[in-house]
Amino acid sequence: MIKKGVIPLLALGHGLNDLLAGYFLGSLVQQEQNLLQAGMGLLVYNLLAFGGQYPVALWMEKIKDPKRFLIASYGLNVAALALFAILPQLSIVL
């Protein structure tokens, strides 16, 4: 993969991930009567999203194959979207 094409794909993936996370968490707040569950979803998302950025960046630098990472990332976003109606908590983790 050409290195110039990686940056826009990473940026698009990041934007898509943030869009889905906002939709998932907003939907939980609107649909659920239990705000504790939505709050825990937000906490788990933030821990994974912000706590996981540095280890993932280190992993990507070590592997030096962004194509596999991009495919896995986009695949996880599609899986999260497909599973949200059935398992919203798992979708937030994905």
C-alpha positions as CSV (number, residue, x, y, z in Angstrom):
1,M,0.0,0.0,0.0
2,I,1.3,3.4,-0.9
3,K,2.1,5.4,2.3
4,K,0.3,8.5,1.1
5,G,-3.0,6.6,0.9
6,V,-2.7,5.3,4.5
7,I,-3.2,8.6,6.2
8,P,-6.6,9.4,4.6
9,L,-7.8,5.9,5.2
10,L,-6.7,6.1,8.9
11,A,-8.5,9.5,9.2
12,L,-11.6,8.2,7.6
13,G,-11.6,5.1,9.8
14,H,-11.2,7.3,12.9
15,G,-14.1,9.5,11.9
16,L,-16.3,6.5,11.2
17,N,-15.4,5.0,14.5
18,D,-16.2,8.2,16.4
19,L,-19.5,8.5,14.4
20,L,-20.5,5.0,15.3
21,A,-19.5,5.4,19.0
22,G,-21.6,8.6,19.3
23,Y,-24.6,7.0,17.6
24,F,-24.3,3.9,19.8
25,L,-24.0,5.8,23.1
26,G,-26.6,8.3,22.1
27,S,-29.0,5.5,21.2
28,L,-28.4,3.8,24.6
29,V,-29.3,7.0,26.4
30,Q,-32.5,7.5,24.4
31,Q,-33.7,3.9,24.5
32,E,-32.7,2.7,27.9
33,Q,-34.3,3.6,31.1
34,N,-31.1,2.6,32.9
35,L,-28.7,5.5,32.6
36,L,-26.1,3.6,34.6
37,Q,-25.8,1.1,31.7
38,A,-25.3,4.0,29.3
39,G,-22.8,5.6,31.6
40,M,-20.8,2.3,31.9
41,G,-20.8,2.1,28.1
42,L,-19.4,5.5,27.9
43,L,-16.7,4.7,30.5
44,V,-15.7,1.5,28.7
45,Y,-15.6,3.2,25.4
46,N,-13.4,6.0,26.7
47,L,-11.0,3.5,28.4
48,L,-10.6,1.5,25.3
49,A,-10.5,4.4,22.8
50,F,-8.1,6.7,24.7
51,G,-6.2,4.1,26.6
52,G,-5.8,1.9,23.6
53,Q,-4.4,4.5,21.2
54,Y,-0.8,4.4,22.3
55,P,-0.5,0.5,22.4
56,V,-2.1,0.3,19.0
57,A,0.2,2.9,17.6
58,L,3.2,1.0,19.0
59,W,1.8,-2.3,17.5
60,M,1.4,-0.6,14.1
61,E,4.9,0.7,14.2
62,K,6.3,-2.7,15.0
63,I,4.3,-4.6,12.4
64,K,4.8,-2.0,9.6
65,D,1.8,-3.4,7.7
66,P,-1.0,-0.9,7.9
67,K,-3.1,-2.8,5.3
68,R,-3.9,-5.6,7.8
69,F,-4.7,-3.0,10.5
70,L,-7.0,-1.0,8.2
71,I,-8.9,-4.2,7.1
72,A,-9.3,-5.3,10.7
73,S,-10.4,-1.8,11.9
74,Y,-13.0,-1.4,9.1
75,G,-14.2,-5.0,9.7
76,L,-14.7,-4.3,13.4
77,N,-16.7,-1.2,12.6
78,V,-19.0,-3.1,10.3
79,A,-19.4,-5.9,12.8
80,A,-20.2,-3.4,15.5
81,L,-22.9,-1.8,13.3
82,A,-24.3,-5.2,12.4
83,L,-24.5,-6.3,16.1
84,F,-25.8,-3.1,17.7
85,A,-29.4,-4.1,17.6
86,I,-28.7,-7.5,19.2
87,L,-25.7,-6.7,21.6
88,P,-25.2,-3.0,22.0
89,Q,-22.6,-3.4,24.8
90,L,-20.5,-5.6,22.5
91,S,-20.8,-3.1,19.7
92,I,-19.4,-0.4,22.0
93,V,-16.4,-2.6,22.8
94,L,-15.8,-3.4,19.1
